[in-house]
Amino acid sequence: MQLLTATCIKSVDKDFLMCNDCNGRCVKNGSTGLGKQRFRCKQCGKSHIKDYTNKACHYELNKWICRLLKEGCGIRSISRLLRVAAATVMKRIRTIAANIKKPPVVFGQRYQLDEIRTFVKRKDNLIWIAYAIQKDTKEIIDFNIGKRTNKTLKTVVNTLVLSQAKTISTDRLKNYKYLIPPKLHRTKIYGINHIERMNLTIRTHLKRLNRRTICYSKSVAMLFACLKIYFWG
């Protein structure tokens, strides 16, 4: 991609350059092991070189990985488009996800809760993604990955109950009857139409969750990282 061949600092004068991160002044700061001139920003302290040979060092690589991941590209597709190793893409995805924090929950809202079925490593190793959205804003509140058991669902249900939810709408899965207080639980027809539509959107945007695809998750950790980026990244 043309973006990844751009310089990481803007030239202003032969003696110094400007940092693309903070627009601060960069001054010469020695050289790299390959003999390239290194520059250090006097404002943010970050070190740069004018032209990166290794595309994985580009300052906008993480941003492009997130964009391509959300638009239906698999790991190897991203690797081919950005011309970086697949192992580098997977490592960056885990790093990006580790730095993403779950957004704060707004109290006293109405929620919809549902599950998506997928698999990890083998088709007989079924995994469910349980997640909840706020009915009015369609924002993802919380999610969890695991077998379709009370243990997996309870993590998401507890988040909603502790937020003093007005209502929690689900399908008629019997597990919810034991986890959600009766005064909050709703199972009316069309009660989860928004999250059912969200299921389709997620399956369309994430390659590893497509119905018919050769892309699939090799580990729960990578699936969790990709979902975290898609929901909150």
N, C-alpha and C positions, 0 to 999 in steps of 0.2 A: 504494500500500500504506500502511496506517495507520502502520506503523513509521517511514516516511520523513517523516512530518509531525510527529514528536516533536521536542522541544527537545534540543539537544546538551549543555546543562549544566543541572544541577538547582538550582532556586532554594532558597536557605536564608535569606537576608536581603536587604533592599533594597540594602544596600551591597556585598555580595559573593555569589558563587554557588560551587557545587562542580563540579569537572571530572568528566565521565563517564569519562575515560580513566584517571585515577589517584585520583579522589576528593579531589584537593587543593583548596585554597581559591583561587578565582578573584576577582581584583579588577578594577575598571574600568581600561581601558587605551585611552582615546580612542574614536573612532568610525570607522565605515566611510565610504566615499565616498557612500553613500546615507543617511548620518546615523544608522545603527543603532549602539547602544552595543556596543563591543567589550570583551571580558574576557580577561585573561591569567592562566593558572594559575601560582601561585607555586611549585608543586612541580615540575611537568614543563615549564613554560615555554610550553605550547601556547596559541595564541590562539583564542578562540571568540566567537560571538555567541549570544544567547539563542534566537532563532528564525531559521532559515535559510529564505529564500524559494526559493533555488535548491536543488532536491532533490539535485543532484549533489554538493553540499557536505556532505551528511549523513555523520556519522562511521561509520555502519555500512553504507554503500553497497557497499564492497568485499566485505564478508562476505555480503551478499545476492546479489551478482553470482556469487560462487563457489557458493553454495547452488543458485541457479537453473540455473547452467551444468551442475552435476552431476546435475540432475533432468530433463534432456532439453529444456531451453529453448534456443532459438536466440538470436542476437544481437538480432533485432527483437522477439522475445517478451519478452526481459529488458527491452528498452527500453520496451515498452508497460506491463509490469507495474510497473516502478519509476518510470515517467514521466520518464525522462531520454533524451537523444539517443542514437541508435545509435552515433554516432561516439565519444561519451563512454564507452559500454560497451566498445567495442573498445580504446580507449586505456587504460581501467582494467584490462582483461584482460592487455594487454601489460605494464603496470606491475606488476601482482600477480605475474605469471609471472616477471618479471625478479628479484623479491625472494625467490623460492622456491629453496632450495638442495636439491640431491639428498641424500637421507639416506645415512649411512655404510653400507657393505656389511659384513655379518658374514662372517667367514672360515669355510671348511670346511662349506658347506651344499650342499644338492641343489637344482638349478634346472631350470625348464622354459622353453623358448624357442620363440617362434612369431612369425608375421607376420599383420597385418591389411591387406587391400587396400582402398584408397579412391582418390579422385582430387582434384586441385586445379584449380580454374577450369574445366576441360573434362573430359568423361568419358573422352576418349582420353589424357589426361595422368595415367596411373596412378601412384600413390604407395603405398609399403608402409610400415607402422609395425611395426618389429621391436622386440620387448620381451621381457623375461625376468622371471619371478616366482620367488620362493623357494617351494619345494614345500610346506613345512610351514606357513608363516605366510601364504602367498598375497600377500606384499608385492611391489610392483613394484621391481625392482632397478635397471634401466636401460632406456632405449629410444632409438631413433633413427629418423629419417624419411628416406626416399629411394627410389631404384629398388631392385628386387630383385636386388642385386648383392653381391659379396663386400665391397665398400667399405662398404655400409650395414650389413651383418650383422656385420662385423668389429668395429665399435665396441662392440656389445653383448657379443659373444663375448669380447673382450679383458678387459672388466670382470669377467666370470665366471671366466675363467682366472686373472687376477691375484688373485682372492679365494680362490684355492686350493680351487676347487669339488670336491666329492666326485664328483658326476655332473652332466651336462648333457643333459637329454632334449629331443629335437626330433623333427620329422617326418622323412620320407625325402628332403627336398630335398638335392640333390647338393652344393650349396654348403657345407653344414655339414661334409661329409666332409673338405674341405680346410682348414677353419678351426678345427675343434675337435680336440684331441688324441684319438686312438683310445681311450686308456685312460679318458677321461672321457665319451666320447660314448655315448648310449643312444638307440636308435630302436625300442624294444619297443612292442607294441600296448598301448593305454591308457596309454602313458608320458607323454602330454601332456594327459590328460583335464582337469586342473585349469585349464590355460591356455586350452584350447579353450572351456571354460565361461566363463572370463574374457572371451574375445572377444565372446560373446553379451551379457554384462553391459555391456561398454564400448559396444557398438553400441546398446544400449537406453538408456543414460544420456546419451550424447553425441549431440545432434541431428544434427550434421554427419556422423556415421558411420552413421546409420540406413540400412537397405537401400533403402527407398522414401521419399524426402523431397525437398523442394525446397530444403532447407538444405544447403549444401556450403561447403567452404573456398575462399576466394579467393586465399589465399597459404599457403605452407608455414610462414611465421613465425607466423601466427595459429593454424594447426593445432597447431604445436609448443607455443604458449602455452596453448591449451586443454587439451592432454594433460598438460602439466606441472601445471596447476592440479588436474586430475582425479586424477592419480596421487599427487601430494605436497602439494597445497594444503590 
